[in-house]
Amino acid sequence: MSKLRIMSFKDGRKAYSSGGIEIKVNKEEPISVTEINADENQINEFFANAGELEANVVDGKLKLRSVKKKPIQ
Amino acid sequence: MIDRKGQRDILPFAIKTRSLGDVIRRTDQAEGSTTLANGEQVVFNIETISKAGVRVLALPDISIYIGTVTTTNQLPGGSAIDESQWQVIGPWQDLASTDGNNVRTIVYVRNINAGSSVVTLQVKSRLITNRLDVTTA
């Protein structure tokens, strides 16, 4: 198991890291940090598809969801 | 007859090459990502620490991607990347943040005018230390 760190910033933006990398956006520290244990393959999948997957914590577990909008019929 | 003052040195009978074993080790992969609009910037701080408080030498191998992690999206050099739209400072090992028992690497990335984009950094560090309880933190 590895840890995914979900960082929230003042402007509503999120940043993500594993391995404990610290991230500052526009010179600001995150206002909150959530760490979630997850399978390493799941974390790798999340970063490999950056921007196309959303990371959420559901019942203490990491859930990945596609953020692609369905095409208008 | 002259007395010998000391023992003769023992001379090698044969010489064999011995390697030092697995001296250079590697950390697990660490990653970071966020979304940047035009004019926005991110600083990635990667720190490799000896938990035992001993000297550690770390060489981070870093790749940066814009969007999904593929070779075409790698900054710099990816075929889908326009480098004129990005500013990167670093990576380097920060002298001000180390006591010799850690290595802190800093990478600054600024989106000049690429439009809203996800920036992802991947890193694995090669390291030499005489204690194995080292962490990327």
Backbone of each chain as ProteinMPNN parsed JSONL, in Angstrom:
{"seq_chain_A": "MSKLRIMSFKDGRKAYSSGGIEIKVNKEEPISVTEINADENQINEFFANAGELEANVVDGKLKLRSVKKKPIQ", "coords_chain_A": {"N_chain_A": [[0.844, -1.202, 0.0], [0.437, 2.24, -0.758], [0.593, 5.813, -0.271], [-1.704, 8.298, -1.212], [-1.691, 11.694, -1.512], [-3.954, 14.239, -1.11], [-4.29, 17.507, -1.884], [-5.769, 20.559, -1.008], [-6.43, 23.827, -2.186], [-6.668, 27.401, -1.563], [-8.084, 28.638, -3.625], [-9.752, 26.669, -4.495], [-8.644, 24.828, -6.117], [-7.062, 21.611, -6.695], [-4.296, 19.546, -5.764], [-2.137, 16.754, -6.214], [-0.201, 14.152, -4.732], [2.201, 11.509, -4.466], [4.409, 9.537, -2.458], [5.05, 11.6, -0.925], [5.717, 14.104, -2.011], [5.975, 17.588, -1.812], [3.85, 20.304, -2.646], [3.574, 23.541, -3.946], [1.352, 25.963, -5.082], [1.201, 28.749, -7.114], [2.731, 30.062, -5.208], [1.498, 29.444, -2.836], [0.688, 27.534, 0.074], [-1.047, 24.409, 0.54], [-4.405, 24.495, 1.898], [-5.614, 22.427, 3.131], [-4.852, 18.969, 3.718], [-5.304, 15.698, 2.673], [-4.618, 12.377, 3.38], [-4.569, 9.234, 1.87], [-4.594, 5.736, 2.055], [-3.685, 3.564, -0.537], [-3.751, 1.192, -3.239], [-0.745, 0.63, -5.011], [-0.804, 0.355, -7.801], [-3.205, 1.542, -8.406], [-2.722, 4.177, -7.729], [-0.68, 4.773, -9.548], [-2.144, 4.53, -11.9], [-3.867, 6.66, -11.617], [-2.152, 8.923, -11.782], [-1.028, 8.492, -14.281], [-3.096, 9.037, -15.943], [-3.545, 11.755, -15.757], [-5.663, 14.427, -15.037], [-7.745, 13.283, -16.356], [-8.894, 11.582, -14.669], [-10.642, 11.548, -11.58], [-9.943, 11.832, -8.175], [-11.353, 10.479, -5.349], [-12.324, 10.125, -1.909], [-13.979, 7.517, -0.598], [-15.789, 6.044, 1.878], [-13.397, 5.716, 3.274], [-11.731, 4.693, 1.361], [-9.844, 4.878, -1.689], [-11.32, 6.116, -4.568], [-11.483, 6.129, -8.033], [-12.587, 8.153, -10.681], [-13.822, 8.8, -13.917], [-13.488, 11.946, -15.455], [-14.347, 12.768, -17.832], [-16.682, 14.277, -19.932], [-19.853, 13.133, -21.089], [-20.546, 12.834, -24.566], [-22.708, 15.167, -26.23], [-25.86, 14.106, -27.261]], "CA_chain_A": [[0.0, 0.0, 0.0], [1.111, 3.531, -0.775], [-0.307, 6.889, 0.139], [-1.98, 9.408, -2.117], [-1.966, 12.921, -0.75], [-4.837, 15.152, -1.845], [-4.105, 18.842, -1.309], [-6.755, 21.562, -1.451], [-5.921, 25.195, -2.103], [-7.639, 28.454, -1.247], [-8.919, 28.956, -4.784], [-10.561, 25.515, -4.85], [-7.856, 23.893, -6.916], [-6.481, 20.485, -5.969], [-3.037, 18.98, -6.24], [-2.02, 15.376, -5.733], [1.17, 13.631, -4.737], [2.525, 10.262, -3.763], [5.812, 9.608, -2.048], [5.22, 12.749, -0.033], [6.184, 15.332, -2.654], [5.223, 18.785, -1.385], [3.518, 21.133, -3.804], [3.069, 24.9, -3.746], [0.805, 26.516, -6.32], [1.186, 30.212, -7.055], [3.427, 30.42, -3.96], [0.655, 29.199, -1.658], [0.628, 26.18, 0.632], [-2.439, 23.923, 0.594], [-5.103, 24.804, 3.156], [-5.873, 21.138, 3.791], [-4.21, 17.816, 3.089], [-5.888, 14.408, 3.039], [-3.804, 11.242, 2.932], [-5.371, 8.018, 1.789], [-3.857, 4.533, 1.652], [-4.236, 3.008, -1.774], [-2.901, 0.267, -3.977], [0.216, 1.379, -5.835], [-1.258, 0.354, -9.203], [-4.3, 2.516, -8.502], [-2.089, 5.505, -7.715], [-0.004, 4.95, -10.842], [-3.178, 4.742, -12.917], [-4.381, 8.016, -11.441], [-1.197, 9.913, -12.315], [-0.815, 8.257, -15.716], [-4.232, 9.636, -16.654], [-3.722, 13.033, -15.069], [-6.67, 15.318, -15.599], [-8.877, 12.524, -16.896], [-9.48, 10.846, -13.546], [-10.86, 12.319, -10.361], [-9.681, 10.986, -6.995], [-12.236, 10.76, -4.215], [-12.252, 9.195, -0.783], [-15.321, 7.007, -0.289], [-15.682, 5.05, 2.962], [-12.0, 5.52, 3.631], [-10.967, 4.086, 0.267], [-9.664, 5.728, -2.861], [-12.136, 5.776, -5.737], [-11.138, 6.918, -9.217], [-13.753, 8.323, -11.556], [-13.492, 9.565, -15.117], [-14.103, 13.281, -15.469], [-14.74, 13.073, -19.215], [-18.122, 14.473, -20.102], [-20.449, 12.355, -22.174], [-20.867, 13.696, -25.711], [-24.125, 15.527, -26.356], [-26.51, 13.286, -28.31]], "C_chain_A": [[0.879, 1.251, 0.0], [0.099, 4.595, -0.359], [-0.479, 7.906, -0.974], [-2.359, 10.603, -1.252], [-2.815, 13.851, -1.622], [-4.776, 16.509, -1.152], [-5.133, 19.808, -1.878], [-6.192, 22.952, -1.221], [-7.065, 26.191, -1.951], [-8.598, 28.718, -2.405], [-9.75, 27.77, -5.266], [-9.819, 24.478, -5.674], [-7.346, 22.746, -6.05], [-5.14, 20.098, -6.584], [-2.888, 17.618, -5.573], [-0.553, 14.977, -5.701], [1.222, 12.271, -4.063], [4.001, 10.326, -3.427], [6.101, 10.872, -1.265], [5.764, 14.004, -0.682], [5.31, 16.496, -2.188], [5.027, 19.688, -2.599], [3.027, 22.496, -3.331], [2.553, 25.391, -5.083], [0.673, 28.016, -6.152], [1.676, 30.719, -5.694], [2.582, 30.2, -2.707], [0.714, 27.739, -1.241], [-0.822, 25.705, 0.57], [-3.082, 24.266, 1.934], [-5.528, 23.521, 3.866], [-5.235, 20.008, 2.987], [-4.878, 16.544, 3.605], [-4.982, 13.307, 2.507], [-4.649, 9.986, 2.961], [-4.484, 6.858, 1.353], [-4.502, 3.947, 0.407], [-3.23, 2.051, -2.385], [-1.989, 1.059, -4.92], [-0.213, 1.446, -7.302], [-2.36, 1.39, -9.422], [-3.731, 3.941, -8.544], [-1.384, 5.772, -9.04], [-1.009, 5.221, -11.954], [-3.708, 6.172, -12.839], [-3.435, 9.047, -12.071], [-0.982, 9.734, -13.82], [-1.917, 8.886, -16.549], [-4.573, 10.992, -16.054], [-4.733, 13.912, -15.799], [-7.881, 14.59, -16.144], [-9.561, 11.692, -15.818], [-9.591, 11.763, -12.337], [-10.653, 11.375, -9.187], [-10.599, 11.421, -5.856], [-12.029, 9.725, -3.125], [-13.675, 8.79, -0.424], [-15.163, 5.878, 0.717], [-14.228, 4.71, 3.28], [-11.154, 4.883, 2.55], [-10.901, 5.04, -0.916], [-10.522, 5.215, -4.012], [-11.743, 6.702, -6.871], [-12.348, 6.964, -10.135], [-13.333, 9.166, -12.75], [-14.189, 10.923, -15.056], [-14.508, 13.687, -16.884], [-16.247, 13.206, -19.301], [-18.629, 13.613, -21.257], [-20.774, 13.286, -23.342], [-22.358, 13.965, -25.791], [-24.728, 14.761, -27.529], [-27.235, 14.182, -29.311]], "O_chain_A": [[1.914, 1.309, 0.664], [-1.077, 4.313, -0.13], [0.494, 8.322, -1.603], [-3.228, 10.522, -0.384], [-2.425, 14.199, -2.737], [-5.158, 16.645, 0.01], [-5.34, 19.863, -3.09], [-5.56, 23.222, -0.2], [-8.236, 25.882, -2.171], [-9.779, 28.989, -2.192], [-10.381, 27.842, -6.32], [-10.32, 23.376, -5.898], [-7.214, 22.881, -4.834], [-4.899, 20.305, -7.773], [-3.444, 17.37, -4.503], [0.239, 15.411, -6.538], [0.399, 11.94, -3.21], [4.755, 11.082, -4.041], [7.256, 11.183, -0.975], [6.233, 14.897, 0.023], [4.083, 16.407, -2.171], [5.903, 19.819, -3.453], [2.182, 22.596, -2.441], [3.229, 25.257, -6.103], [0.106, 28.496, -5.171], [1.125, 31.656, -5.117], [2.912, 30.713, -1.637], [0.781, 26.834, -2.073], [-1.735, 26.53, 0.551], [-2.413, 24.323, 2.966], [-5.774, 23.532, 5.072], [-5.097, 20.079, 1.766], [-5.003, 16.339, 4.812], [-4.623, 13.302, 1.33], [-5.348, 9.706, 3.935], [-3.715, 6.979, 0.399], [-5.726, 3.849, 0.318], [-2.035, 2.094, -2.093], [-2.415, 2.032, -5.544], [-0.013, 2.463, -7.967], [-2.439, 2.026, -10.473], [-4.203, 4.791, -9.3], [-1.479, 6.87, -9.589], [-0.761, 6.037, -12.841], [-3.964, 6.81, -13.86], [-3.873, 9.933, -12.805], [-0.778, 10.709, -14.543], [-1.711, 9.228, -17.714], [-5.742, 11.329, -15.868], [-4.658, 14.106, -17.012], [-8.926, 15.199, -16.37], [-10.656, 11.166, -16.02], [-8.748, 12.631, -12.108], [-11.136, 10.242, -9.205], [-10.612, 12.587, -5.46], [-11.612, 8.597, -3.388], [-14.477, 9.621, 0.001], [-14.491, 4.882, 0.449], [-13.887, 3.553, 3.524], [-9.988, 4.564, 2.781], [-11.774, 5.884, -1.115], [-10.46, 4.042, -4.381], [-11.677, 7.919, -6.694], [-13.038, 5.965, -10.341], [-12.58, 10.13, -12.609], [-15.347, 11.019, -14.649], [-14.957, 14.81, -17.11], [-16.992, 12.359, -18.808], [-17.938, 13.398, -22.252], [-21.231, 14.409, -23.127], [-23.174, 13.103, -25.463], [-24.19, 14.761, -28.636], [-27.839, 13.685, -30.261]]}, "seq_chain_B": "MIDRKGQRDILPFAIKTRSLGDVIRRTDQAEGSTTLANGEQVVFNIETISKAGVRVLALPDISIYIGTVTTTNQLPGGSAIDESQWQVIGPWQDLASTDGNNVRTIVYVRNINAGSSVVTLQVKSRLITNRLDVTTA", "coords_chain_B": {"N_chain_B": [[76.482, -11.979, 7.848], [73.293, -10.45, 7.629], [70.898, -9.325, 9.946], [67.387, -9.805, 9.678], [65.076, -7.137, 9.757], [62.317, -7.01, 9.913], [59.249, -8.836, 9.319], [58.814, -10.459, 6.201], [56.701, -8.913, 3.752], [53.493, -10.156, 3.01], [52.83, -11.343, -0.054], [50.48, -11.035, -2.741], [49.055, -13.994, -4.078], [47.297, -14.444, -6.063], [45.095, -12.31, -7.848], [41.8, -11.272, -7.543], [38.94, -9.768, -9.012], [36.569, -8.003, -7.209], [33.243, -7.003, -6.858], [31.434, -4.278, -5.302], [28.95, -4.962, -4.563], [25.429, -4.286, -4.297], [25.482, -1.244, -4.465], [24.398, 1.183, -5.321], [21.254, 2.28, -4.819], [17.626, 2.456, -5.246], [14.875, 4.624, -4.931], [11.311, 4.207, -4.36], [8.847, 5.111, -6.856], [7.815, 8.486, -6.906], [5.182, 10.865, -7.22], [3.615, 13.837, -8.494], [0.958, 16.143, -9.091], [-0.89, 18.84, -10.623], [-3.308, 21.303, -11.712], [-2.754, 23.906, -14.001], [-3.499, 27.203, -14.983], [-3.122, 29.728, -17.552], [-0.259, 31.691, -16.86], [0.032, 30.744, -14.314], [1.797, 28.992, -11.673], [3.774, 26.271, -10.376], [5.494, 24.732, -7.678], [7.447, 21.985, -7.133], [8.498, 20.116, -4.429], [10.875, 17.875, -3.572], [11.961, 15.625, -1.266], [14.506, 13.682, 0.012], [15.19, 11.74, 2.725], [17.335, 10.676, 5.335], [16.265, 8.595, 7.721], [17.686, 7.703, 9.834], [19.407, 9.68, 10.317], [21.865, 9.933, 9.0], [24.481, 10.543, 6.578], [23.354, 11.002, 3.233], [23.343, 10.413, -0.221], [21.676, 11.49, -2.945], [20.375, 11.107, -6.204], [18.073, 12.461, -8.136], [15.912, 11.161, -10.63], [14.013, 12.646, -12.986], [10.903, 13.229, -14.601], [8.713, 15.292, -16.491], [5.352, 15.824, -17.358], [2.845, 17.089, -19.545], [-0.466, 16.946, -19.237], [-1.723, 13.681, -19.964], [0.391, 10.87, -19.057], [2.581, 10.313, -21.307], [5.103, 9.73, -23.818], [4.905, 11.614, -25.819], [3.895, 13.774, -24.539], [5.849, 14.783, -22.937], [7.757, 17.16, -21.133], [10.784, 18.781, -21.435], [10.614, 18.226, -25.03], [8.644, 16.402, -25.95], [6.541, 15.467, -28.68], [4.055, 16.639, -28.773], [4.289, 18.938, -27.403], [4.682, 22.418, -26.965], [7.376, 24.097, -26.282], [7.79, 26.804, -25.908], [5.678, 27.7, -24.55], [6.039, 27.217, -21.919], [7.739, 27.604, -18.792], [10.511, 26.463, -17.077], [12.25, 26.071, -14.095], [15.087, 24.822, -12.573], [15.549, 21.228, -12.294], [17.184, 21.404, -9.097], [19.473, 20.659, -6.412], [18.76, 21.853, -3.295], [20.728, 23.936, -1.487], [20.168, 25.494, 0.782], [18.311, 24.044, 2.162], [19.312, 21.718, 3.157], [20.933, 19.503, 5.468], [22.848, 17.787, 4.934], [22.103, 15.264, 5.585], [19.889, 14.894, 4.243], [18.326, 15.252, 1.015], [17.142, 17.821, -0.863], [15.193, 18.498, -3.583], [14.239, 20.848, -5.984], [11.728, 21.872, -8.234], [10.502, 24.164, -10.502], [7.655, 25.063, -12.287], [6.084, 26.9, -14.793], [3.154, 27.9, -16.369], [3.034, 29.528, -19.251], [1.438, 30.302, -21.529], [-0.18, 28.102, -22.305], [-2.76, 27.413, -21.985], [-5.346, 25.947, -19.86], [-3.902, 23.334, -18.113], [-2.834, 20.072, -17.064], [-0.143, 19.407, -14.976], [2.265, 17.007, -14.483], [4.62, 15.473, -12.408], [7.124, 13.061, -12.24], [9.247, 11.069, -10.227], [12.145, 9.208, -9.424], [14.656, 8.343, -7.183], [18.109, 7.73, -7.341], [20.276, 6.385, -4.961], [22.889, 6.609, -2.505], [23.844, 5.343, 0.513], [24.796, 4.439, 3.85], [22.971, 3.405, 5.48], [19.808, 1.893, 5.334], [17.313, 2.918, 5.92], [15.808, 5.05, 4.472], [13.788, 7.658, 3.248], [11.563, 9.054, 0.815], [10.241, 12.079, 1.235]], "CA_chain_B": [[75.048, -12.165, 7.691], [72.528, -9.307, 8.14], [69.61, -9.712, 10.539], [66.184, -9.215, 9.087], [64.462, -6.232, 10.731], [60.875, -7.267, 10.014], [58.797, -9.954, 8.511], [58.526, -10.177, 4.801], [55.285, -8.675, 3.433], [52.835, -11.263, 2.319], [52.486, -10.876, -1.397], [49.324, -11.779, -3.264], [49.321, -15.129, -4.946], [46.438, -14.195, -7.221], [44.203, -11.168, -7.612], [40.465, -11.429, -8.128], [38.123, -8.56, -8.961], [35.338, -8.143, -6.426], [32.402, -5.805, -6.9], [31.025, -3.858, -3.961], [27.571, -5.344, -4.327], [24.381, -3.37, -4.762], [25.803, -0.008, -3.758], [23.456, 2.242, -5.713], [19.879, 1.81, -4.638], [16.652, 3.32, -5.902], [13.642, 4.803, -4.163], [10.07, 3.996, -5.103], [8.465, 6.286, -7.64], [6.933, 9.478, -6.296], [4.547, 11.653, -8.276], [2.83, 14.995, -8.071], [0.289, 16.785, -10.225], [-1.917, 19.847, -10.388], [-3.748, 21.98, -12.933], [-2.31, 25.298, -14.082], [-4.012, 28.062, -16.048], [-2.077, 30.625, -18.059], [0.342, 32.594, -15.88], [0.147, 30.128, -12.985], [3.066, 28.302, -11.428], [3.805, 25.266, -9.31], [6.817, 24.325, -7.222], [7.495, 20.64, -6.567], [9.589, 19.898, -3.474], [11.123, 16.437, -3.391], [12.982, 15.513, -0.235], [14.929, 12.338, 0.401], [15.688, 11.917, 4.091], [17.804, 9.535, 6.114], [15.573, 8.565, 9.019], [18.689, 7.429, 10.873], [20.209, 10.878, 10.502], [23.228, 9.784, 8.478], [24.683, 11.131, 5.257], [22.739, 10.326, 2.1], [23.59, 11.05, -1.509], [20.558, 11.106, -3.807], [20.326, 11.696, -7.536], [16.711, 12.232, -8.606], [15.595, 11.059, -12.065], [12.736, 13.369, -13.03], [10.222, 13.515, -15.87], [7.529, 16.15, -16.36], [4.406, 15.62, -18.453], [1.699, 17.987, -19.626], [-1.575, 16.054, -19.586], [-1.482, 12.283, -19.612], [1.805, 10.48, -19.029], [3.061, 9.633, -22.51], [6.332, 10.377, -24.288], [4.579, 12.779, -26.658], [3.529, 14.892, -23.659], [6.939, 15.073, -21.997], [8.337, 18.507, -21.187], [10.699, 19.183, -22.833], [10.945, 17.235, -26.051], [7.506, 15.657, -26.472], [6.091, 16.003, -29.97], [2.821, 17.416, -28.599], [4.589, 20.048, -26.495], [5.299, 23.647, -27.46], [8.188, 24.51, -25.129], [7.731, 28.254, -25.722], [4.53, 27.995, -23.678], [6.345, 26.79, -20.555], [8.999, 28.001, -18.167], [10.931, 25.511, -16.034], [13.479, 26.428, -13.375], [15.53, 23.635, -11.853], [15.687, 20.899, -10.873], [18.493, 21.402, -8.445], [19.491, 20.286, -4.994], [18.75, 23.125, -2.589], [21.709, 24.024, -0.402], [19.594, 26.115, 1.978], [17.373, 23.138, 2.846], [19.915, 20.428, 3.502], [21.971, 19.407, 6.498], [23.719, 16.694, 4.492], [21.428, 14.002, 5.856], [18.728, 14.867, 3.362], [18.53, 15.914, -0.277], [15.892, 18.44, -1.291], [15.233, 18.89, -4.99], [13.158, 21.787, -6.288], [11.407, 22.093, -9.65], [9.49, 25.204, -10.704], [7.054, 25.002, -13.633], [5.107, 27.98, -15.008], [2.397, 27.854, -17.618], [3.042, 30.88, -19.814], [0.196, 30.504, -22.291], [-0.578, 26.816, -22.903], [-4.139, 27.106, -21.616], [-5.446, 25.12, -18.653], [-3.193, 22.067, -18.36], [-2.39, 19.31, -15.892], [1.299, 19.177, -14.951], [2.584, 15.847, -13.645], [6.051, 15.216, -12.223], [7.46, 11.736, -11.707], [10.643, 11.036, -9.779], [12.76, 8.116, -8.664], [16.008, 8.782, -6.852], [19.185, 6.77, -7.091], [20.899, 6.889, -3.736], [23.961, 5.899, -1.809], [23.867, 5.603, 1.947], [25.193, 3.209, 4.537], [21.805, 2.924, 6.228], [18.761, 1.76, 4.32], [16.04, 3.527, 6.295], [15.726, 6.333, 3.784], [12.449, 7.865, 2.711], [11.264, 10.266, 0.061], [9.171, 12.685, 2.039]], "C_chain_B": [[74.331, -10.999, 8.35], [71.217, -9.796, 8.724], [68.448, -9.031, 9.816], [65.495, -8.354, 10.142], [62.966, -6.488, 10.91], [60.5, -8.456, 9.16], [58.653, -9.515, 7.063], [57.042, -9.861, 4.643], [54.727, -9.9, 2.726], [52.367, -10.748, 0.963], [51.301, -11.68, -1.927], [49.76, -12.894, -4.201], [48.518, -14.981, -6.231], [45.515, -13.042, -6.863], [42.87, -11.424, -8.307], [39.716, -10.111, -7.996], [36.855, -8.854, -8.168], [34.517, -6.856, -6.584], [31.958, -5.483, -5.478], [29.578, -4.233, -3.655], [26.622, -4.269, -4.813], [24.532, -2.032, -4.036], [24.774, 1.088, -4.051], [22.045, 1.679, -5.655], [18.919, 2.784, -5.28], [15.409, 3.418, -5.037], [12.45, 4.376, -5.01], [9.745, 5.257, -5.886], [7.545, 7.186, -6.827], [6.393, 10.356, -7.413], [3.807, 12.832, -7.674], [2.155, 15.602, -9.283], [-0.661, 17.867, -9.75], [-2.261, 20.49, -11.726], [-3.305, 23.433, -12.893], [-3.003, 26.004, -15.237], [-2.858, 28.95, -16.527], [-1.561, 31.546, -16.949], [0.516, 31.985, -14.503], [1.412, 29.264, -12.897], [2.932, 27.272, -10.319], [5.267, 24.997, -8.958], [6.691, 22.939, -6.596], [8.72, 20.541, -5.661], [9.737, 18.403, -3.219], [12.237, 16.296, -2.362], [13.254, 14.057, 0.096], [15.678, 12.449, 1.718], [16.241, 10.601, 4.627], [17.118, 9.582, 7.47], [16.562, 8.356, 10.158], [19.592, 8.635, 11.107], [21.649, 10.714, 10.055], [23.286, 10.385, 7.075], [23.984, 10.308, 4.177], [23.039, 11.134, 0.846], [22.5, 10.58, -2.46], [20.635, 11.839, -5.137], [18.925, 11.438, -8.096], [16.636, 12.153, -10.129], [14.17, 11.583, -12.227], [12.211, 13.444, -14.452], [8.993, 14.351, -15.58], [6.65, 15.943, -17.594], [3.309, 16.685, -18.38], [0.524, 17.166, -20.123], [-1.231, 14.633, -19.192], [-0.002, 11.924, -19.766], [2.135, 9.636, -20.262], [4.281, 10.394, -23.014], [6.031, 11.614, -25.131], [4.252, 14.01, -25.811], [4.654, 15.309, -22.719], [7.519, 16.466, -22.244], [9.769, 18.452, -20.655], [10.836, 17.991, -23.758], [9.792, 16.479, -26.645], [6.959, 16.306, -27.738], [4.822, 16.853, -29.837], [3.048, 18.684, -27.766], [5.202, 21.225, -27.254], [6.061, 24.252, -26.277], [8.12, 26.013, -24.874], [6.579, 28.647, -24.798], [4.824, 27.694, -22.213], [7.675, 27.36, -20.083], [9.308, 26.995, -17.062], [12.221, 26.023, -15.417], [13.847, 25.236, -12.501], [15.462, 22.444, -12.787], [17.123, 21.087, -10.375], [18.338, 20.975, -6.994], [19.701, 21.554, -4.188], [19.704, 23.113, -1.393], [21.075, 24.531, 0.895], [18.73, 25.153, 2.79], [17.996, 21.822, 3.266], [20.904, 20.548, 4.656], [22.944, 18.282, 6.157], [23.085, 15.332, 4.703], [20.104, 13.911, 5.095], [19.145, 15.483, 2.024], [17.193, 16.493, -0.689], [16.074, 18.972, -2.707], [14.008, 19.747, -5.294], [12.986, 21.902, -7.8], [10.273, 23.111, -9.728], [8.977, 25.084, -12.131], [6.006, 26.107, -13.738], [4.463, 27.81, -16.375], [2.333, 29.276, -18.169], [1.722, 31.138, -20.56], [-0.261, 29.229, -22.999], [-2.052, 26.52, -22.692], [-4.156, 26.175, -20.418], [-4.879, 23.723, -18.91], [-2.825, 21.394, -17.041], [-0.887, 19.05, -16.024], [1.572, 18.015, -13.995], [4.095, 15.648, -13.608], [6.212, 13.818, -11.65], [8.932, 11.736, -11.318], [10.96, 9.699, -9.107], [14.171, 8.582, -8.381], [16.942, 7.59, -6.737], [19.936, 7.262, -5.869], [21.967, 5.964, -3.189], [23.898, 6.306, -0.343], [24.302, 4.315, 2.638], [24.116, 2.725, 5.504], [20.632, 2.923, 5.266], [17.455, 2.449, 4.678], [15.967, 4.966, 5.779], [14.333, 6.471, 3.213], [12.406, 9.096, 1.833], [10.07, 10.907, 0.727], [8.895, 14.094, 1.574]], "O_chain_B": [[74.675, -10.589, 9.458], [70.502, -10.579, 8.098], [68.519, -7.871, 9.411], [65.343, -8.779, 11.287], [62.418, -6.199, 11.973], [61.301, -8.997, 8.399], [58.402, -8.347, 6.764], [56.207, -10.465, 5.317], [55.411, -10.573, 1.954], [51.581, -9.803, 0.887], [51.14, -12.856, -1.603], [50.691, -12.754, -4.993], [48.971, -15.33, -7.321], [45.197, -12.834, -5.692], [42.819, -11.747, -9.494], [39.842, -9.418, -6.986], [36.158, -9.835, -8.429], [35.05, -5.754, -6.455], [32.088, -6.305, -4.57], [29.044, -3.864, -2.609], [26.983, -3.439, -5.647], [23.786, -1.736, -3.102], [24.343, 1.816, -3.157], [21.703, 0.726, -6.356], [19.333, 3.819, -5.802], [14.946, 2.423, -4.479], [12.566, 4.204, -6.223], [10.289, 6.328, -5.621], [6.626, 6.721, -6.152], [7.059, 10.568, -8.426], [3.427, 12.823, -6.504], [2.711, 15.584, -10.382], [-1.171, 17.823, -8.63], [-1.597, 20.255, -12.736], [-3.461, 24.111, -11.877], [-3.085, 25.467, -16.342], [-1.762, 28.918, -15.969], [-2.348, 32.111, -16.19], [1.081, 32.619, -13.612], [1.998, 28.872, -13.905], [2.082, 27.394, -9.437], [6.15, 25.03, -9.814], [5.927, 22.74, -5.651], [9.838, 20.846, -6.077], [8.823, 17.756, -2.71], [13.341, 16.798, -2.572], [12.34, 13.298, 0.419], [16.677, 13.162, 1.818], [15.668, 9.538, 4.39], [17.355, 10.489, 8.268], [16.321, 8.768, 11.292], [20.444, 8.614, 11.996], [22.557, 11.287, 10.657], [22.257, 10.693, 6.474], [24.017, 9.077, 4.2], [22.995, 12.364, 0.849], [22.41, 9.388, -2.751], [20.923, 13.034, -5.189], [18.619, 10.312, -8.49], [17.223, 12.976, -10.831], [13.23, 11.02, -11.665], [12.966, 13.689, -15.393], [8.315, 14.16, -14.571], [7.141, 15.894, -18.722], [2.906, 17.117, -17.3], [0.501, 16.735, -21.276], [-0.531, 14.404, -18.206], [0.745, 12.575, -20.496], [1.986, 8.414, -20.256], [4.472, 11.563, -22.679], [6.821, 12.557, -25.152], [4.32, 15.141, -26.291], [4.436, 16.102, -21.803], [7.737, 16.887, -23.38], [9.951, 18.097, -19.49], [11.137, 16.881, -23.32], [9.92, 15.948, -27.749], [6.919, 17.531, -27.856], [4.547, 17.693, -30.693], [2.102, 19.412, -27.466], [6.11, 21.057, -28.069], [5.461, 24.846, -25.382], [8.363, 26.459, -23.753], [6.512, 29.78, -24.322], [3.963, 27.889, -21.355], [8.601, 27.568, -20.867], [8.461, 26.713, -16.214], [13.167, 26.366, -16.126], [13.005, 24.707, -11.775], [15.325, 22.64, -13.994], [18.1, 20.953, -11.111], [17.241, 20.938, -6.438], [20.697, 22.254, -4.369], [19.507, 22.379, -0.424], [21.406, 24.052, 1.979], [18.446, 25.405, 3.961], [17.289, 20.906, 3.685], [21.608, 21.547, 4.8], [23.759, 17.877, 6.986], [23.484, 14.354, 4.072], [19.317, 12.983, 5.282], [20.179, 16.144, 1.922], [16.217, 15.76, -0.85], [16.967, 19.77, -2.99], [12.887, 19.411, -4.911], [13.959, 22.016, -8.546], [9.224, 22.944, -9.105], [9.763, 25.013, -13.076], [5.141, 26.233, -12.871], [5.134, 27.607, -17.387], [1.647, 30.131, -17.607], [0.994, 32.079, -20.247], [-0.679, 29.273, -24.156], [-2.552, 25.497, -23.16], [-3.113, 25.67, -20.002], [-5.327, 23.02, -19.816], [-2.544, 22.056, -16.042], [-0.419, 18.544, -17.043], [1.156, 18.044, -12.837], [4.76, 15.653, -14.643], [5.528, 13.437, -10.7], [9.762, 12.334, -12.002], [10.165, 9.15, -8.344], [14.818, 9.16, -9.254], [16.612, 6.577, -6.121], [20.206, 8.458, -5.759], [21.952, 4.747, -3.377], [23.899, 7.493, -0.018], [24.186, 3.23, 2.07], [24.317, 1.765, 6.249], [20.477, 3.85, 4.47], [16.569, 2.557, 3.83], [16.052, 5.936, 6.532], [13.757, 5.49, 2.741], [13.124, 10.067, 2.073], [8.991, 10.316, 0.77], [8.027, 14.769, 2.128]]}, "name": "protein", "num_of_chains": 2, "seq": "MSKLRIMSFKDGRKAYSSGGIEIKVNKEEPISVTEINADENQINEFFANAGELEANVVDGKLKLRSVKKKPIQMIDRKGQRDILPFAIKTRSLGDVIRRTDQAEGSTTLANGEQVVFNIETISKAGVRVLALPDISIYIGTVTTTNQLPGGSAIDESQWQVIGPWQDLASTDGNNVRTIVYVRNINAGSSVVTLQVKSRLITNRLDVTTA"}
